[in-house]
């Protein structure tokens, strides 16, 4: 029995994008036992996943290195055929290098890559400068094992997840995930409020996110911008959120994890890009995907690969100059029944 371990212990959006490897590996090795190593908190993404044998969990916030060595011992005892590491950091590189797997695969930027069986060049651009999406970069790790085509990410909400959100789906609705960990990736609260005021009243609007996003969503609720806004932040787990997004007329998101949730269930999505750009390779992948960003060129944008805690120049024009018309444009073209 072939055994494969995929390692991605970064944040949740990165893990969702990494599920494309799981799809592709199962396609080519349907009888293999595939395990997935994630950080504590992300394991619920894989509840009842049809292609996974086991989810390994690294407790990065509690006894981090003690638990790392416990994981390594367990991985060594499993005797994997392949360990595939998507990360470029030392801790997971250490696990990969000393896993005693028959084959260890990772990116050349990992400090332990000199000990890997295969080290794959990590690049942002492909042939002729074509921007690679993150799923294409990840796919380079398993290209030799599979084929040339990267698979899209996919999550599998259960029947129970769909049943949980069904009471919210009695009328046409939008989902809005207004929050981001980074200030310059987050469309400002007042801009969300102004947009919501323009949404036709026959729509229900569900605000989604984690428990820490509740105050922001409450601020939107108390603005009374729309008669049918419900705060579901912290009330849905990851797969329930994806199930709700799947049935939405449109999902409005920042450049953040909820965008990847929408992609994983092929839900229509409008992604608002403030300081970052689609050219970094993390854009939406749904069949109906739309990107909204400032229409004029700013010399200061992008101001970095990741978000920042504040606009370096103080004006935050990359967000403030986005218009309601841009956000509403694609909603008007969507077909639905009232």
C-alpha positions as CSV (number, residue, x, y, z in Angstrom):
1,X,0.0,0.0,0.0
2,X,1.5,3.3,-1.1
3,X,1.5,6.0,1.6
4,X,1.9,9.7,0.9
5,X,2.1,12.6,3.3
6,X,1.4,16.2,2.3
7,X,2.7,19.0,4.6
8,X,1.1,22.4,4.8
9,X,1.1,24.0,8.3
10,X,0.6,27.6,7.2
11,X,-2.6,29.5,7.5
12,X,-6.0,28.3,6.4
13,X,-6.1,29.8,2.9
14,X,-2.8,28.1,2.1
15,X,-4.2,24.8,3.3
16,X,-7.3,25.2,1.1
17,X,-5.2,25.9,-2.0
18,X,-3.1,22.8,-1.1
19,X,-6.1,20.5,-1.5
20,X,-5.5,20.7,-5.2
21,X,-2.6,18.3,-4.6
22,X,-4.8,15.9,-2.8
23,X,-7.3,15.9,-5.7
24,X,-4.5,15.2,-8.2
25,X,-2.8,12.5,-6.2
26,X,-6.0,10.7,-5.6
27,X,-6.8,10.8,-9.3
28,X,-3.4,9.2,-10.2
29,X,-3.1,6.9,-7.1
30,X,-6.6,6.0,-6.1
31,X,-5.6,3.2,-3.8
32,X,-2.9,5.2,-2.0
33,X,-3.3,6.2,1.7
34,X,-2.8,10.0,1.7
35,X,-2.3,11.8,5.0
36,X,-2.2,15.6,5.5
37,X,-0.2,17.5,8.1
38,X,-1.7,20.8,9.2
39,X,-1.4,23.2,12.1
40,X,-3.8,22.9,15.0
41,X,-7.1,24.6,14.1
42,X,-7.1,23.7,10.4
43,X,-7.9,20.0,10.8
44,X,-11.7,20.6,10.6
45,X,-11.3,21.4,6.9
46,X,-10.9,17.7,6.3
47,X,-13.8,16.3,8.4
48,X,-15.2,13.3,6.5
49,X,-12.9,14.1,3.5
50,X,-13.4,11.2,1.0
51,X,-9.8,11.0,-0.1
52,X,-7.9,11.3,3.1
53,X,-6.6,8.5,5.3
54,X,-5.5,10.6,8.3
55,X,-4.9,14.2,9.3
56,X,-1.8,14.9,11.4
57,X,-1.9,18.0,13.6
58,X,1.0,20.1,14.7
59,X,0.4,22.1,17.9
60,X,2.5,25.2,16.9
61,X,1.3,27.4,19.8
62,X,1.9,24.9,22.7
63,X,5.1,23.0,23.2
64,X,5.9,23.7,19.6
65,X,9.2,21.9,19.2
66,X,8.5,19.1,21.7
67,X,5.4,18.2,19.6
68,X,7.4,18.6,16.4
69,X,9.8,15.8,17.5
70,X,6.8,13.7,18.5
71,X,5.4,14.2,15.0
72,X,8.7,13.3,13.4
73,X,8.8,10.0,15.4
74,X,5.3,9.1,14.2
75,X,6.1,10.0,10.6
76,X,9.3,7.9,10.7
77,X,7.3,4.9,12.1
78,X,4.8,5.2,9.3
79,X,7.4,4.8,6.6
80,X,5.9,7.0,3.9
81,X,6.7,6.4,0.3
82,X,6.6,10.1,-0.4
83,X,6.6,13.2,1.8
84,X,5.6,16.3,-0.1
85,X,6.4,19.6,1.7
86,X,4.7,22.7,0.4
87,X,6.5,25.1,2.8
88,X,9.7,26.9,2.7
89,X,10.5,27.0,6.4
90,X,13.0,25.1,8.5
91,X,10.7,23.2,10.9
92,X,8.7,21.4,8.2
93,X,11.9,21.0,6.2
94,X,13.5,19.2,9.1
95,X,10.5,16.8,9.3
96,X,10.7,16.2,5.6
97,X,14.5,15.6,5.5
98,X,14.5,13.2,8.4
99,X,11.2,11.4,7.7
100,X,13.0,8.4,6.3
101,X,10.5,8.4,3.5
102,X,11.5,6.7,0.3
103,X,11.2,10.0,-1.5
104,X,11.2,13.6,-0.1
105,X,10.0,16.5,-2.2
106,X,10.0,20.2,-1.5
107,X,10.9,23.7,-2.7
108,X,14.6,24.7,-3.1
109,X,14.0,27.7,-0.8
110,X,13.6,25.4,2.2
111,X,16.8,25.5,4.2
112,X,16.7,21.7,4.4
113,X,16.2,21.2,0.7
114,X,19.8,20.0,0.2
115,X,18.7,16.8,2.0
116,X,15.5,16.3,-0.1
117,X,15.3,13.6,-2.8
118,X,13.9,16.3,-5.1
119,X,14.1,20.0,-4.7
120,X,11.9,22.0,-6.9
121,X,12.6,25.5,-7.9
122,X,10.1,27.9,-6.4
123,X,9.1,30.5,-8.9
124,X,6.4,33.2,-9.2
125,X,6.5,33.3,-13.0
126,X,6.4,30.5,-15.6
127,X,7.2,30.5,-19.3
128,X,7.5,34.0,-20.9
129,X,6.9,35.7,-17.6
130,X,3.4,34.2,-17.2
131,X,2.2,34.5,-13.6
132,X,1.8,31.2,-11.9
133,X,-1.2,30.7,-9.5
134,X,-0.3,29.2,-6.2
135,X,-2.0,25.9,-7.2
136,X,0.4,25.8,-10.2
137,X,3.4,26.4,-8.0
138,X,2.3,23.7,-5.7
139,X,1.6,21.3,-8.5
140,X,5.3,21.5,-9.6
141,X,6.1,19.3,-6.6
142,X,4.0,16.4,-7.9
143,X,4.3,17.1,-11.7
144,X,6.7,14.2,-12.2
145,X,4.3,11.9,-10.3
146,X,1.1,12.9,-12.1
147,X,0.8,15.2,-15.2
148,X,1.1,18.8,-16.3
149,X,-2.3,20.0,-15.2
150,X,-2.8,21.5,-11.7
151,X,-6.0,20.6,-10.0
152,X,-8.3,23.2,-8.4
153,X,-8.7,23.2,-4.6
154,X,-11.8,21.4,-3.3
155,X,-13.5,21.0,0.0
156,X,-16.2,18.6,0.9
157,X,-18.9,20.0,3.2
158,X,-21.0,17.1,4.5
159,X,-24.7,16.5,4.3
160,X,-24.9,17.7,7.8
161,X,-23.1,21.0,6.9
162,X,-25.6,21.6,4.0
163,X,-28.5,20.8,6.4
164,X,-27.2,23.3,9.0
165,X,-27.2,26.2,6.5
166,X,-30.4,25.3,4.7
167,X,-32.6,27.5,7.0
168,X,-30.7,30.5,5.7
169,X,-31.3,29.6,2.1
170,X,-35.0,30.3,1.7
171,X,-34.6,33.5,-0.4
172,X,-31.8,34.8,-2.6
173,X,-28.8,35.9,-0.6
174,X,-25.3,37.3,-0.7
175,X,-22.4,36.4,1.6
176,X,-19.9,39.0,2.7
177,X,-16.7,38.2,4.5
178,X,-15.7,41.7,5.5
179,X,-12.6,41.0,7.6
180,X,-8.9,40.3,7.0
181,X,-6.0,39.8,9.3
182,X,-4.2,42.6,7.5
183,X,-5.5,46.2,7.4
184,X,-4.4,46.9,3.9
185,X,-6.1,43.7,2.6
186,X,-9.4,44.6,4.2
187,X,-11.9,46.8,2.4
188,X,-12.8,49.5,4.9
189,X,-15.8,49.1,7.1
190,X,-17.4,52.3,5.9
191,X,-17.0,51.2,2.3
192,X,-18.7,47.8,3.1
193,X,-21.5,49.8,4.7
194,X,-21.9,52.1,1.8
195,X,-22.0,49.2,-0.6
196,X,-24.6,47.3,1.4
197,X,-26.8,50.3,1.3
198,X,-27.0,49.9,-2.5
199,X,-27.9,46.2,-2.4
200,X,-31.5,45.6,-3.4
201,X,-33.7,44.9,-0.4
202,X,-35.0,41.5,-1.7
203,X,-31.6,40.0,-0.9
204,X,-30.6,38.6,2.4
205,X,-27.0,39.4,3.4
206,X,-25.0,37.1,5.6
207,X,-21.8,38.3,7.2
208,X,-19.4,35.5,7.6
209,X,-16.0,35.0,9.3
210,X,-14.4,33.8,12.5
211,X,-15.2,34.7,16.1
212,X,-12.7,37.5,16.1
213,X,-14.6,39.1,13.2
214,X,-17.8,39.5,15.3
215,X,-17.2,43.1,16.4
216,X,-16.6,44.3,12.8
217,X,-19.8,42.5,11.6
218,X,-21.8,43.9,14.5
219,X,-20.6,47.4,13.5
220,X,-22.0,46.8,10.0
221,X,-25.3,45.5,11.5
222,X,-25.7,48.5,13.8
223,X,-25.3,50.9,10.8
224,X,-28.7,49.7,9.6
225,X,-27.5,49.9,6.1
226,X,-29.9,47.2,4.9
227,X,-33.0,45.6,6.5
228,X,-31.9,42.0,5.9
229,X,-28.3,41.7,7.3
230,X,-27.5,38.8,9.6
231,X,-24.2,38.3,11.5
232,X,-23.0,34.7,11.2
233,X,-19.4,35.4,12.2
234,X,-18.2,32.7,14.6
235,X,-21.4,30.8,14.2
236,X,-20.4,28.6,11.3
237,X,-17.4,26.2,11.0
238,X,-15.2,26.2,7.9
239,X,-17.2,23.6,6.0
240,X,-20.5,25.2,7.0
241,X,-19.3,28.5,5.7
242,X,-18.3,26.9,2.4
243,X,-21.7,25.2,2.2
244,X,-23.4,28.6,2.7
245,X,-21.2,30.3,0.1
246,X,-22.0,27.6,-2.5
247,X,-25.7,28.6,-2.5
248,X,-25.1,32.3,-2.6
249,X,-26.0,34.5,-5.6
250,X,-22.6,36.2,-5.0
251,X,-19.9,36.0,-2.3
252,X,-18.0,39.3,-1.6
253,X,-14.6,38.7,-0.1
254,X,-11.2,40.3,0.5
255,X,-7.9,38.8,-0.7
256,X,-8.2,36.3,2.1
257,X,-9.2,32.8,3.1
258,X,-13.0,33.1,2.4
259,X,-12.0,33.7,-1.3
260,X,-10.4,30.3,-1.3
261,X,-13.4,28.7,0.4
262,X,-15.5,30.0,-2.4
263,X,-13.1,28.6,-5.0
264,X,-13.1,25.2,-3.2
265,X,-16.9,24.8,-3.8
266,X,-16.9,26.6,-7.1
267,X,-19.2,29.4,-5.7
268,X,-19.5,32.7,-7.5
269,X,-17.2,35.3,-6.0
270,X,-16.2,38.9,-6.2
271,X,-12.8,39.5,-4.7
272,X,-11.9,43.0,-3.6
273,X,-8.2,43.7,-3.9
274,X,-6.8,46.6,-2.0
275,X,-3.0,46.7,-1.5
276,X,-2.3,43.3,-3.1
277,X,-2.7,42.2,-6.7
278,X,-3.9,39.1,-8.5
279,X,-0.5,39.0,-10.1
280,X,0.9,37.5,-6.9
281,X,-0.9,34.2,-7.9
282,X,-3.5,33.9,-5.2
283,X,-6.6,34.9,-7.2
284,X,-10.1,33.4,-7.2
285,X,-10.6,30.1,-9.1
286,X,-14.4,29.7,-9.3
287,X,-16.0,29.5,-12.8
288,X,-17.7,32.8,-12.0
289,X,-14.9,34.9,-10.5
290,X,-14.6,38.6,-10.6
291,X,-11.9,40.9,-9.3
292,X,-12.5,44.5,-8.1
293,X,-9.6,46.8,-7.7
294,X,-8.8,50.5,-8.1
295,X,-9.1,51.5,-11.8
296,X,-6.3,54.0,-11.8
297,X,-2.7,52.9,-11.6
298,X,-1.0,53.7,-8.3
299,X,2.8,53.9,-8.1
300,X,2.6,52.6,-4.5
301,X,0.5,49.5,-5.3
302,X,1.3,46.8,-4.5
303,X,3.1,47.9,-1.3
304,X,4.2,44.3,-0.5
305,X,3.5,40.6,-1.1
306,X,1.4,40.4,2.0
307,X,-0.8,43.0,3.8
308,X,0.4,45.6,6.2
309,X,-1.0,46.9,9.5
310,X,-1.5,50.4,8.0
311,X,-1.2,52.2,4.6
312,X,2.5,53.2,4.4
313,X,1.5,56.6,2.8
314,X,-1.6,57.2,5.0
315,X,-4.1,57.6,2.2
316,X,-5.2,54.0,1.5
317,X,-6.3,55.1,-2.0
318,X,-6.1,51.5,-3.2
319,X,-9.2,50.8,-1.1
320,X,-10.9,54.1,-0.7
321,X,-11.1,54.8,-4.5
322,X,-13.0,51.6,-5.3
323,X,-16.6,52.4,-6.1
324,X,-20.0,50.8,-5.3
325,X,-20.6,50.6,-9.1
326,X,-17.6,48.2,-9.4
327,X,-19.0,46.0,-6.7
328,X,-22.5,46.0,-8.0
329,X,-21.6,45.4,-11.7
330,X,-21.4,41.6,-11.7
331,X,-24.3,41.2,-9.3
332,X,-26.6,42.7,-11.9
333,X,-25.6,40.1,-14.4
334,X,-26.3,37.1,-12.1
335,X,-29.4,35.0,-12.8
336,X,-31.6,34.0,-9.9
337,X,-35.2,33.6,-8.8
338,X,-36.9,35.7,-6.2
